[in-house]
Amino acid sequence: GIVKGDVTILSQAVTLVESVKPEHQAVSQEIIEKCLPFSGNSIRIGISGVPGAGKSTSIDVFGLHVLEKGGKLAVLAIAPSSERSKGSILGDKTRMEQLSVHPKSFIRPSPSAGSLGGVARKTRETIILCEAAGFDKIFVETVGGLWVFLLFLLIQLSGTGDELQGIKRGIMEMADGIVINKADGDNLERAKLAATQFRNALHLFPAPESGWIPKVLTYSGFYNLGVKEIWDMIYEYIDFVKDNGYFEYRRNAQSKYWMYESINEQLRDSFYHNPKIEAMILEKEQQVLKGNLTSFVAARSLLDTYFEDLK
């Protein structure tokens, strides 16, 4: 069903991938393995930005632009999960009014579920399923995480006070392109000034591993201005990294990274679901809280029990 492009079956498969139930995980891994030969042929773009930068509106506009040229688009919107309730407000789809009703698009909001870097732990598996379903462009709306994308696009704003507040070294260094939204009307000159400031800031950073010099462009998502230029830049980047071999290197590095991430995840799950550990862990926690045991001794004791049980 996935390979035939059935969106209903694709949605059900993504739900299985996101489930934490062991029986669902077993089925989802089998589905992923069978989809793997049909995957790997998409342009994967990570899109991030400051709150209020217009990420969802921009994705709506970018998506319509790229769909005019043909193909299919999947949008994976990663919503931050609450540290208190563990819940997420999966509202991004409601802000992508045109894409949400487009027959060639698939929008899937997902909770980050405590994953570091803002990219849901299961995003990579979801991308494989989407690629197998024939989606040749994939947007991931997130707050970071490079181990899924080919290109990382950072959306910024101007006219909000101090433009340099947006220049945070970590996320700036990850960006392959910086685009400044709301470059229209009275805000146009401020957007141009912000673009100059960002270009100057980029000169202070070391050259990216890809050899590509990130570009800074201005556009208006609301008025659909400058969108073509952004896509011209994206295709220029793709040609550049394919020509110099970085495209293949990045894909291989990502595969290696996810192998180790999968090992770490399996080990963590195995540890916490071990019956002896489940019986001991609350007692050790109480001893630590009462000051009868240090955190390190408690951890060592639990790990020793776990490894002993494996013998």
DOTOR-597243 format. One line per 8 residues: number of its first residue (from 1); their letters; for each residue x, y, z of N, C-alpha, C, O. Coordinates in steps of 0.001 Angstrom, whole numbers, plus 500000, padded with zeros to 6 digits. Atoms other than C-alpha are relative to their C-alpha. Example, Ala and Ser with C-alpha at 12.3 -4.5 7.8 and 13.67 -1.06 7.14 Angstrom:
<gukols>
1) AS) 500890/498810/500000/512300/495500/507800/500900/501200/500000/501936/501181/500665 | 499180/498810/499940/513670/498940/507140/499230/501090/500730/499739/502198/500899
</gukols>
This chain:
<gukols>
1) GIVKGDVT) 500813/498786/500000/500000/500000/500000/500846/501264/500000/500525/502226/499303 | 499097/498837/499933/502824/502431/500842/500640/500245/498639/500640/501371/498141 | 499296/499870/501282/504712/501751/497601/499042/500469/498896/499463/501112/497934 | 501007/499545/500971/501470/502352/495671/499584/501447/500263/498835/502036/499484 | 500312/498603/499698/501234/505764/497341/498713/500204/500758/498172/501309/500760 | 501229/499891/499213/498201/505022/499545/500286/500779/501287/500958/500282/502191 | 499692/499101/498878/498273/507930/502020/499396/499502/501314/499971/499717/502380 | 500633/500534/498780/495887/506239/504482/500880/498922/500624/501097/498911/501835
9) ILSQAVTL) 499120/501066/499493/498153/503186/504775/501326/500589/500482/501885/500141/501483 | 498770/499312/499567/501207/505475/504968/499806/500595/501398/500678/500465/502257 | 500287/499402/498678/499589/507317/507910/499954/498940/501096/500464/499151/502196 | 500074/501096/499020/498859/504028/509679/501395/499462/500314/501697/499133/501462 | 498631/500494/499797/502472/502907/509166/500810/500964/500851/501597/500536/501696 | 499287/498991/499191/503808/506188/510611/499554/499907/501461/500368/500052/502373 | 500512/500174/498633/501564/505680/513653/500668/498804/500675/501008/498867/501856 | 499297/501175/499460/503121/502225/514123/501438/500342/500359/501939/499938/501408
17) VESVKPEH) 498600/499606/499770/506623/503716/513827/500114/500838/501273/501070/500685/502033 | 499948/499102/498843/505815/506338/516491/499573/499321/501299/499827/499843/502384 | 500464/500706/498811/504278/503797/518875/501187/499454/500807/502206/499053/500245 | 498943/500552/499135/506364/502694/521867/499691/498558/500404/500475/497940/501125 | 500343/501387/499659/504591/499328/522162/500930/499040/499257/501107/499177/498047 | 499056/500931/500639/507062/496469/521479/499410/499267/498799/500098/499055/497801 | 500606/500729/501119/504577/494614/519253/499847/500886/498762/499969/500413/497632 | 500081/499063/501124/504070/497744/517118/501377/500246/499403/501531/500357/498187
25) QAVSQEII) 498625/499770/500466/507822/498304/516932/500477/498858/499102/501142/499090/498092 | 499584/501167/500790/508376/494774/515616/499407/500058/498599/500095/499788/497615 | 500672/499908/501306/505817/495280/512821/500575/501172/499190/500833/501041/497993 | 499512/498818/500714/507074/498776/511963/501396/499776/499420/501690/500231/498315 | 498646/500267/500507/510691/497578/511628/499957/499107/498758/500761/499264/497840 | 500160/500874/501174/509551/494886/509198/499536/500814/498788/499995/500595/497667 | 500497/499138/501078/507670/497506/507150/501139/500870/499461/501300/501020/498250 | 498890/499129/500401/510707/499820/507133/501007/499239/499140/501471/499751/498122
33) EKCLPFSG) 499041/500807/500765/513008/497033/505919/499508/499745/498579/500287/499762/497626 | 500554/500271/501339/510654/496269/503033/499890/501276/499162/499861/501216/497933 | 500080/498718/500720/510403/499976/502143/501380/500544/499624/501500/501371/498720 | 498650/499465/500228/514171/500588/502234/500440/500005/498538/500996/501008/498090 | 499556/499990/501404/514833/499525/498599/499340/501105/499158/499860/501476/498106 | 500733/498977/500764/512307/502172/497453/500286/501412/500529/499682/502380/500067 | 499746/498701/499360/513764/505000/499588/501339/500596/499550/502073/500003/498760 | 498704/499368/500243/516689/507416/499423/500048/500908/498795/501123/501362/498403
41) NSIRIGIS) 499995/499207/501235/515580/509394/496382/499367/501379/500147/498976/501995/499156 | 500669/498704/499812/514180/512544/497933/500995/501101/500340/502137/500847/500723 | 499264/498831/499501/515436/516046/498618/499459/500261/501401/498287/500599/501570 | 500432/499815/498607/515333/516332/502422/500471/501365/500492/501669/501651/500504 | 499664/498637/499577/515195/519895/503741/499486/500236/501416/498296/500077/501690 | 500383/499614/498643/515199/520895/507401/499715/501491/500020/500484/502275/499464 | 500390/498585/499933/513439/524197/508116/499790/500370/501461/499002/499743/502169 | 500111/499578/498609/513837/526018/511406/499931/501519/500046/500058/502181/499016
49) GVPGAGKS) 500043/498550/499858/513526/529534/512774/499492/500401/501363/498996/499579/502133 | 500445/499474/498710/512709/531752/515710/498472/499944/500067/497813/499954/499027 | 501464/499986/499877/509143/531652/517109/499415/501248/499332/499914/502357/499526 | 500643/498873/500674/506867/533836/514988/500642/500376/498682/500233/501347/498045 | 499309/499674/501258/509217/533768/511991/499161/499651/498780/499490/500052/497664 | 500869/500362/501116/506432/532317/509860/500412/498710/499329/500332/498584/498107 | 499532/501279/500572/507756/528778/509422/498874/499272/499271/499045/498829/498136 | 501107/500747/500610/504375/527184/508740/499483/500689/498741/499221/500032/497733
57) TSIDVFGL) 500446/499240/501177/503265/529957/506362/501011/499866/498867/500639/499714/497704 | 498943/500121/501011/506617/529759/504572/499993/498616/499360/500145/498489/498145 | 500051/501364/500536/506383/525976/504212/498821/499860/499047/498923/499202/498012 | 501180/500014/500866/502909/526443/502749/500344/500585/498624/500001/500015/497589 | 499645/499307/501247/504291/528867/500140/501098/499242/499243/501000/499043/498033 | 498907/500759/500635/507535/526928/499476/499449/498725/499356/499816/498367/498236 | 500553/501267/500476/505545/523715/499088/499203/500160/498721/499348/499367/497791 | 500797/499763/501213/503099/525148/496546/500901/500309/498818/500648/499870/497697
65) HVLEKGGK) 499055/499642/501073/506005/526580/494554/500655/498757/499410/500740/498613/498191 | 499285/501184/500480/507834/523264/494345/499053/498991/499354/499449/498274/498435 | 500971/500925/500585/504666/521267/493587/499556/500427/498601/499099/499603/497808 | 500331/499525/501349/504028/523468/490541/500916/499369/498951/500554/499265/497779 | 499033/500612/500919/507097/521807/489006/499818/498484/499917/500558/497805/499206 | 500265/501436/500018/505668/518329/489632/500522/499317/501252/501121/499957/502116 | 499542/500768/498846/506418/515577/492130/499026/500065/501160/497919/500590/501035 | 500832/500069/498797/505044/515027/495631/500803/500498/501198/502022/500337/501253
73) LAVLAIAP) 499342/499396/498843/505815/516730/498930/499433/499446/501306/498218/499398/501496 | 500393/500390/498645/505752/515369/502490/500564/501023/500979/501728/501413/500879 | 499569/499045/498971/505927/517773/505434/499887/499321/501356/498801/498908/501764 | 499988/500569/498654/506944/516412/508828/500225/501152/500974/501318/501714/501044 | 499929/498867/499077/506207/519039/511466/500219/499473/501410/499325/498868/502002 | 499652/500513/498670/507964/518231/514738/499587/501019/501052/500127/502124/501107 | 500496/499111/498947/506096/519761/517674/500686/499675/501317/500768/498504/501689 | 499341/500263/498713/507938/520185/520999/499041/499351/500991/497887/499761/501111
81) SSERSKGS) 500820/500660/498981/506649/517860/523719/500247/500660/501357/501368/501058/501677 | 499895/499403/498673/505937/519223/527187/500822/499110/500929/500632/497895/500967 | 499222/500754/499018/508445/518193/529840/499111/499556/501165/499405/498564/501831 | 500885/500340/498886/505572/518157/532363/498983/498935/499606/498919/497867/500215 | 501099/500911/500355/502651/516488/530574/500396/498963/498965/499691/497973/498771 | 499523/500855/501106/504683/514825/527748/499126/500135/498760/499319/499413/497782 | 500885/499810/501152/501957/516077/525390/500512/501071/499059/501397/501850/499413 | 499642/498998/500997/502256/518188/522230/498732/500558/499379/497733/499853/499234
89) ILGDKTRM) 501099/499405/500757/499941/520633/520481/500376/499885/498529/501214/500641/498037 | 499619/500283/501389/500083/519295/516922/499180/500875/499052/498358/500378/498282 | 500853/499062/500727/498651/522430/515317/500574/500521/498701/499934/501333/498034 | 499355/499426/501180/501088/523070/512451/499179/499830/498728/499169/500705/497862 | 500753/500291/501221/498827/521476/509856/498929/501057/499746/498630/501367/498593 | 501071/499013/500162/496107/524074/510500/500527/501300/499394/499759/502071/498818 | 499426/498766/500540/498534/526861/509484/500517/499819/498573/500955/500781/497944 | 499598/500256/501391/499403/525189/506157/498723/499776/499191/498425/498668/498746
97) EQLSVHPK) 501371/500104/500520/496013/525957/504657/499944/499433/498582/499068/498627/498269 | 500057/500420/501403/496835/525389/500977/500587/498601/499815/500039/497783/499077 | 499386/501323/500132/499156/522399/501337/499129/498906/500600/499097/497782/500098 | 500779/501020/499293/496798/520617/503721/498875/499417/499131/498368/498332/499416 | 501054/500513/500885/494233/520245/500908/500551/499640/498612/499790/499279/497714 | 499402/500296/501303/496694/519689/498047/500101/498484/499803/500572/497779/500696 | 499993/501465/500207/496369/516200/496488/501396/499373/499943/501532/498161/500108 | 498640/500542/500131/500155/515835/496069/500845/500233/501258/502061/500039/501236
105) SFIRPSPS) 499245/499754/498767/501111/516728/499650/499494/499116/501136/498342/498684/501154 | 500316/500805/498813/501189/514787/502916/500617/500716/501191/501836/500881/501257 | 499501/499269/498827/501467/516661/506223/499806/499135/501228/498705/498657/501502 | 500073/500847/498804/502282/514754/509383/500620/500721/501196/501845/500799/501289 | 499444/499442/498760/502644/516562/512739/500397/498858/500935/499666/497876/501070 | 499529/501038/499077/504666/514513/515238/500586/500647/501245/501173/501726/501164 | 499379/499469/498780/505719/515040/518863/501492/499700/500023/501928/498661/499527 | 498553/500252/499903/509445/515402/519562/500285/498886/500999/501335/498246/500936
113) AGSLGGVA) 499929/501126/499054/508881/512932/522418/501316/499949/500762/501873/498878/501001 | 498793/499952/499176/511895/514117/524382/501296/499802/499248/502351/499708/499876 | 498766/500202/500748/514389/513650/521542/500834/501267/500021/500298/502373/499957 | 499102/498854/500030/517426/515903/521622/500017/500575/498598/499835/499855/497617 | 499858/499375/501299/517808/518422/518835/498689/500297/499308/498685/500813/498191 | 501288/499647/500569/514087/518754/518218/499530/499099/498880/498418/499281/498384 | 500440/500917/501049/513971/515981/515636/499512/498733/500669/500257/498090/501409 | 500559/501188/499368/511674/513161/516682/500862/498798/499671/501383/498668/498564
121) RKTRETII) 499163/501195/500136/513514/509879/517210/499604/499183/498779/500441/498516/498170 | 500519/500840/501088/511339/508275/514552/499931/500733/498665/499398/500198/497692 | 500099/499218/501232/511699/510997/511930/500657/499298/498826/500112/499288/497722 | 499291/500636/501108/514229/509075/509877/499188/498843/499421/499114/498683/498203 | 500814/501110/500479/511995/506002/509690/498782/500506/499225/498386/499917/498219 | 501143/499414/500700/509044/508196/508699/500411/500491/498617/499662/500345/497650 | 499490/499533/501299/511161/509740/505928/500133/498827/499028/499774/498950/497857 | 499866/501195/500857/511940/506239/504577/498641/499584/499450/498518/499273/498265
129) LCEAAGFD) 501343/500382/500429/508217/505436/504457/499454/500984/498960/498849/500576/497968 | 500482/498975/500938/507407/508739/502714/500703/499876/498646/500073/500015/497597 | 499260/500166/501253/510153/508188/500138/499491/498786/499228/499347/498833/498006 | 500522/501212/500646/508853/504678/499441/498620/500243/499393/498233/499578/498433 | 501336/499663/500511/505393/506220/498892/500072/500970/498826/499041/501390/498301 | 499832/499156/501184/506855/508391/496118/500135/501482/500264/500064/502280/499330 | 499811/498574/499696/507374/511692/497953/501467/500353/499754/502357/499884/500463 | 498621/499697/500403/510459/513185/496284/500547/501284/500615/501722/501607/500442
137) KIFVETVG) 499541/498856/499209/510613/516346/498409/499453/499840/501403/498266/499569/501585 | 500428/500149/498604/510492/516202/502196/500498/501189/500809/501698/501455/500873 | 499672/498904/499092/510377/519198/504532/499848/499483/501428/498872/498806/501751 | 500131/500310/498576/511062/518696/508230/500052/501322/500757/501098/501967/500830 | 500040/498768/499209/509929/521646/510341/500403/499656/501421/499737/498866/502090 | 499439/500425/498723/511981/521468/513495/500788/501127/500637/500806/502245/500122 | 499152/499006/499340/514276/523300/515924/501471/499602/499923/502293/500159/500651 | 498596/500391/500164/517494/521579/514836/500142/498527/499697/499152/497846/499427
145) GLWVFLLF) 499746/501410/500260/519120/518195/514315/500382/499760/498556/499532/499829/497668 | 499491/500086/501371/521277/517587/511254/500011/498597/499442/500348/498401/498275 | 499781/501371/500434/521145/513832/511070/498820/499426/499224/498597/498216/499215 | 501114/500433/500841/518109/513700/508810/500050/500708/498646/499678/500120/497630 | 500147/499164/501186/518469/516506/506245/501218/499956/499075/502322/499558/499446 | 498913/499690/500929/520494/517212/503157/500352/501478/500124/501521/501858/500064 | 499796/498552/499946/520014/520971/503511/499212/500567/501176/498093/500134/501448 | 500637/499405/498829/519174/523093/506545/499761/501478/499734/500704/502246/499546
153) LLIQLSGT) 500404/498635/500311/517249/526332/505954/499547/500687/501288/498678/500181/501998 | 500324/499268/498778/517062/528898/508755/499186/501241/499658/499634/502090/498888 | 500874/498843/500245/514172/531400/508745/500188/501011/501123/500076/500675/502302 | 499810/498934/499025/514837/534722/510462/499033/501140/499730/498361/501176/498699 | 500868/498829/500116/512944/537960/511016/500831/501270/500094/501932/501264/500645 | 499376/498687/499789/513870/541619/510785/498958/500916/500636/497773/500590/500693 | 500934/499027/499451/512353/544637/512436/499446/499627/501351/498416/500155/501771 | 500505/500419/498682/511977/542925/515804/500868/500545/501137/500789/500079/502274
161) GDELQGIK) 499123/499446/498975/514545/545010/517638/501439/499784/499614/501933/500412/498678 | 498586/500250/500242/518083/543664/517719/500165/498781/499099/500014/497646/499551 | 499863/501106/500946/518697/541577/514588/501090/499025/500431/500999/497825/500168 | 498890/500866/499619/521932/540258/516065/499609/498996/501074/500342/498041/501330 | 500483/500994/499048/519898/538471/518724/499731/498667/499299/499805/497601/499909 | 500277/501217/500766/519042/536007/515972/501249/499252/499594/501181/498127/499099 | 498753/500629/500438/522691/535266/515342/500573/499180/501153/501414/499658/501914 | 499511/500925/498988/523296/532309/517621/500957/499039/499313/500598/498386/498333
169) RGIMEMAD) 498945/500707/500712/526515/530560/516737/499627/498565/499630/499851/498146/498494 | 500282/501402/500263/525287/526957/517054/499107/499781/498797/499444/499020/497890 | 500962/500235/501080/522284/527179/514769/500435/500687/498711/500126/500205/497621 | 499493/499322/501199/523940/529665/512392/501012/499126/499271/501039/499084/498041 | 498980/500852/500619/526802/527242/511813/499383/498812/499276/499985/498268/498350 | 500663/501131/500653/524325/524518/510853/499335/500403/498691/499142/499565/497810 | 500823/499562/501129/522483/526638/508279/500765/499965/498680/501900/500434/498591 | 499465/499967/501367/523141/526071/504567/499435/501201/499255/499985/501626/498239
177) GIVINKAD) 500587/498796/500569/520893/529016/503760/499204/500714/501070/498527/500075/501876 | 500770/499201/499042/519404/531867/505804/499039/500863/499195/499455/501583/498288 | 501003/499220/500735/516158/533438/504595/499248/500875/500984/498787/500408/502026 | 500623/499040/499095/514662/536561/506140/498586/500285/499509/498387/500823/498419 | 501408/499892/500368/510873/536585/506098/499458/501409/500260/500085/502231/500929 | 500738/498753/499812/508408/539483/505991/500751/501197/499404/500700/502305/499937 | 499303/498929/500721/510563/541501/503543/499009/500646/499043/499047/500409/497836 | 501021/499341/500814/507664/543623/502326/499570/501295/500682/499765/501474/501884
185) GDNLERAK) 500530/498749/499460/506120/547064/502766/501039/500802/500769/502172/500970/500318 | 499116/499175/499176/507642/549182/505525/501183/499218/500555/502167/499805/501004 | 498952/500834/499406/509773/546254/506642/501104/499621/499007/502084/498978/499383 | 499067/500434/501042/511650/545843/503326/501428/500459/500282/502365/499666/500187 | 498651/499477/499762/514598/548107/504194/500636/499342/501226/501832/499052/501230 | 499480/500661/498795/514948/546555/507664/500442/498576/499675/501438/498094/500215 | 499637/501365/500405/515009/543089/506045/501328/500000/499258/502166/499123/499467 | 498728/499896/500752/517796/544188/503679/501166/500261/500950/502250/499703/500780
193) LAATQFRN) 498960/499705/499015/519774/545596/506615/500340/498755/500808/501508/498469/501069 | 499779/501238/499248/519292/542371/508572/500798/499008/499162/501681/498328/499684 | 499273/500919/500897/520519/540371/505548/501481/500351/499976/502334/499464/500014 | 498594/499556/499989/523710/542450/505473/500681/499610/501309/501830/499168/501308 | 499436/500354/498696/524240/541873/509207/500276/498497/500096/501306/498082/500627 | 499796/501448/499971/523796/538114/508817/501164/499581/499099/501950/498704/499458 | 498874/500323/500903/526188/538000/505850/501325/500327/500671/502280/499554/500586 | 498769/499619/499296/528800/539847/507885/500333/499015/501111/501494/498665/501322
201) ALHLFPAP) 499785/500953/498899/528302/537463/510811/500526/498670/499466/501375/498042/500098 | 499581/501291/500573/528750/534408/508547/501489/499978/499681/502119/498921/499712 | 498563/499937/500306/532242/535622/507614/500863/499661/501214/502036/499316/501072 | 499240/500271/498765/533279/535111/511255/500063/498509/500316/500854/498083/501157 | 500072/501436/499705/532439/531392/511192/500959/499220/499105/501279/499667/498004 | 499153/500835/500862/534707/528611/509902/499234/499527/498771/498006/499442/498793 | 500639/500480/501232/534033/527349/506362/499273/498691/500270/499822/497822/500948 | 500743/501249/499798/531341/524620/506325/500727/498808/499390/501505/498947/498446
209) ESGWIPKV) 499386/501239/500475/532410/521013/505805/499680/499724/498536/500469/499105/497823 | 500436/500254/501376/530489/520948/502528/500765/500823/498978/500770/500503/497790 | 499320/499099/500928/532591/523750/501050/499075/501085/499460/499522/502005/498776 | 501010/499040/500463/529362/525684/500358/499998/501220/500909/500023/501086/502133 | 500115/498775/499201/529215/529306/501479/498513/500337/500129/497871/500653/499127 | 501433/499736/499821/525731/529847/503005/499593/501373/499465/500307/502362/499629 | 500502/498746/500554/523654/532504/501272/498899/500560/500899/498226/499819/501615 | 501044/499325/499227/521340/535055/502891/499059/500691/499013/499487/501548/498240
217) LTYSGFYN) 500989/499431/500913/518137/535944/501019/498826/500573/500788/498580/500186/501930 | 501211/499444/499378/515040/537993/501805/498777/499573/499174/498877/499352/497967 | 501233/500379/500698/511449/537077/500943/498796/500380/500853/498926/500768/502014 | 501247/499797/499265/507827/537538/501922/499124/498773/499794/498636/498533/498689 | 500853/501171/500082/505898/534363/502695/498546/500395/499761/497824/499726/499022 | 501396/499564/500098/502629/536285/502989/499655/500446/498581/498590/500118/498059 | 500252/499483/501347/502959/538010/499596/500642/499143/498904/500561/499471/497720 | 499386/500925/500968/504856/535123/497943/501044/500703/499127/501074/500516/497911
225) LGVKEIWD) 498941/499286/500718/507807/537341/496980/501360/499384/500332/501640/499099/501496 | 498639/500500/499777/511371/536020/496526/500086/498503/500218/501161/497992/500533 | 500008/501451/499755/510334/532345/496829/500778/499254/498919/501497/498301/499217 | 499273/500637/501104/511696/531392/493388/501507/500065/500246/502223/499094/500001 | 498563/499826/499756/515122/532788/494366/500502/499037/501076/501630/498547/501007 | 499622/500951/498947/515154/530610/497490/500161/498611/499408/501118/497902/499719 | 499912/501329/500617/514459/527502/495421/501153/499892/499006/501746/498826/498848 | 498806/499989/500873/517116/528509/492890/501244/499725/500834/502125/498975/500414
233) MIYEYIDF) 498868/500215/499099/519564/528633/495822/500060/498542/500454/501139/497952/500506 | 500047/501388/499528/518406/525199/497079/500525/499050/498923/501326/498162/499212 | 499541/500876/501087/518939/523562/493683/501482/500224/499689/502192/499292/499313 | 498570/499701/500194/522306/525322/493337/500836/499258/501052/501895/498710/500745 | 499312/500718/498919/523338/523855/496709/500058/498501/499709/501099/497868/499883 | 500060/501444/500278/522213/520353/495697/500992/499630/498896/501716/498642/499019 | 499038/500259/501085/524203/520514/492429/501431/500092/500520/502287/499287/500153 | 498659/499766/499464/527226/521832/494345/500496/498800/500821/501619/498334/500632
241) VKDNGYFE) 499562/501096/499122/527304/519036/496967/500039/498652/499264/500780/497750/499653 | 499909/501225/500807/526638/516338/494368/501293/499983/499189/501920/498936/499025 | 498778/499908/500817/529540/517574/492240/501264/499754/500819/502205/499123/500338 | 498762/500140/499214/532065/517695/495101/500020/498759/500908/500969/498560/501666 | 500019/501261/499247/531016/514358/496684/499452/500103/501400/499330/499090/502089 | 500484/499836/498624/529640/515857/499912/498627/499376/500188/498305/498908/501280 | 501343/500594/499946/526107/514628/499098/500085/498541/500446/499382/498123/501366 | 499837/501415/499678/527226/510980/499202/500600/499828/501390/500191/498951/502150
249) YRRNAQSK) 499356/500050/498682/529450/511610/502236/498975/500248/501113/498974/499555/502130 | 501006/499644/498984/526543/513216/504160/499019/498843/500211/498683/498507/501346 | 500930/501121/499881/524176/510330/503387/500645/498837/500757/500007/498228/501616 | 499297/501093/499318/526788/507761/504513/500188/500312/501482/500005/499438/502330 | 499810/499591/498601/527532/509728/507707/498691/499892/500775/498686/499496/501941 | 501309/500093/499351/523808/509878/508484/499637/498545/500290/499117/498229/501360 | 500305/501426/499801/523418/506112/508007/500794/499435/501170/500268/498679/501987 | 499138/500459/498901/526346/505463/510346/499484/500530/501344/499417/499789/502325
257) YWMYESIN) 500512/499381/498786/524958/507885/512940/498762/499263/500499/498642/498978/501691 | 501242/500635/499593/521542/506200/512914/500201/498560/500435/499408/498036/501216 | 499685/501346/499516/523102/502768/513342/500326/500061/501503/499805/499281/502301 | 499612/499872/498586/524696/503909/516619/498838/500505/500856/498694/500089/502006 | 501167/499528/499259/521538/505780/517666/499032/498853/500286/498446/498777/501366 | 500892/501154/499818/519517/502585/517149/500535/499063/501081/499771/498524/501882 | 499377/500835/498962/522001/500623/519283/499746/500617/501378/499354/499918/502312 | 500194/499310/498721/521779/503244/522061/498551/499889/500479/498288/499674/501662
265) EQLRDSFY) 501421/500071/499657/517983/503214/521945/499619/498602/500490/498906/498452/501482 | 500311/501385/499623/517777/499410/522100/500594/499647/501360/499957/498977/502173 | 499351/500268/498701/520249/499250/524994/499235/500680/501132/499025/500091/502192 | 500737/499253/498976/518334/501916/526917/498671/499303/500323/498303/499135/501485 | 501287/500677/499789/515006/500140/526377/500191/498659/500714/499416/498302/501601 | 499713/501298/499388/516522/496769/527305/500295/500162/501493/499848/499363/502316 | 499639/499742/498603/517929/498226/530527/498761/500299/500837/498538/499677/501875 | 501142/499552/499193/514739/499936/531709/498857/498995/500046/498009/499064/500935
273) HNPKIEAM) 501065/501012/499988/512499/496978/530813/500468/498665/500577/499737/497674/500549 | 499494/501211/499353/514692/494417/532557/499266/499817/501343/499239/500748/502149 | 500789/500199/498771/512576/492861/535384/500777/500291/501283/500233/500886/502213 | 499198/499750/498780/515427/492986/537946/500231/501494/500205/500188/501991/501330 | 499780/498552/499900/516123/496637/537153/498712/500696/500416/498734/501595/501256 | 501296/499403/499635/512423/497522/537354/499705/499818/501481/499104/500686/502114 | 500239/500282/498577/512318/495916/540810/500919/500823/500900/500550/501151/502027 | 498994/499314/499179/515441/497761/542038/499993/501516/499893/500344/502216/500842
281) ILEKEQQV) 499681/498603/500336/515350/501177/540431/499357/501017/500940/499986/502016/501287 | 500658/499053/499099/512801/502902/542691/500656/500018/501379/500763/501065/502017 | 499318/500096/498695/514573/501649/545819/501312/500794/499956/501615/501549/500879 | 498728/499272/500146/517935/502995/544546/499749/501506/499914/500506/502306/500465 | 500339/498587/500129/516278/506283/543636/499716/500616/501368/500176/501719/501665 | 500317/499508/498660/514916/506673/547177/501251/500142/500866/501384/501090/501639 | 498746/499932/499235/518340/505915/548661/500834/501229/499612/501460/501867/500459 | 499288/498811/500485/519877/508642/546494/499345/501267/500548/500032/502179/501007
289) LKGNLTSF) 500728/498815/499531/517156/511146/547460/500178/500227/501495/500182/501369/501957 | 499809/499882/498543/517673/510404/551171/501450/500261/500374/501759/500489/501543 | 498586/499756/499745/521427/510876/550817/500740/498786/500519/501877/498917/500970 | 499350/501228/499523/522206/507243/551765/500938/499390/498951/501743/498510/499255 | 499224/500568/501101/523797/506549/548383/500289/501112/499001/499432/501962/498756 | 499729/498985/501024/525547/508678/545785/499384/499552/498674/499134/498365/498466 | 500575/500294/501318/524120/508881/542264/500859/498996/499238/500345/498094/498576 | 499078/500835/500778/527221/507214/540829/500040/498563/500504/500104/497621/499714
297) VAARSLLD) 500002/501352/499421/527222/504264/543228/498697/499290/499665/498695/498098/499356 | 501304/500583/500341/523495/503712/542616/499969/499546/498538/499493/498456/498222 | 499973/500341/501428/524006/503771/538847/500881/498782/499758/500526/497888/498990 | 499070/501120/500174/526971/501408/539094/499365/498688/500467/499523/497646/499830 | 500663/501181/499457/524954/498986/541225/498939/499462/499038/498838/498254/498821 | 501041/500391/500957/522064/498970/538735/500607/499397/498737/500124/498385/498230 | 499345/500504/501215/524380/498485/535759/500644/498639/500243/500577/497751/499393 | 499382/501298/499672/526268/495668/537501/498937/498899/500032/499150/497797/499527
305) TYFEDLK) 501110/500969/499946/522949/493918/538190/499524/499646/498591/499274/498483/498278 | 500470/500204/501379/521885/494388/534563/500956/499116/499208/500526/498174/498543 | 499017/500785/500768/525117/493018/533071/500127/498579/500546/500359/497632/499794 | 499940/501329/499386/525151/490131/535544/498823/499152/499508/498960/497952/499269 | 501206/500701/500433/521616/489229/534474/500107/499529/498540/499450/498568/498139 | 499842/500354/501418/522710/489089/530818/500872/498773/499800/500820/498129/498752 | 499059/501119/500150/525341/486415/531498/499285/498660/499947/499932/497620/499823
</gukols>
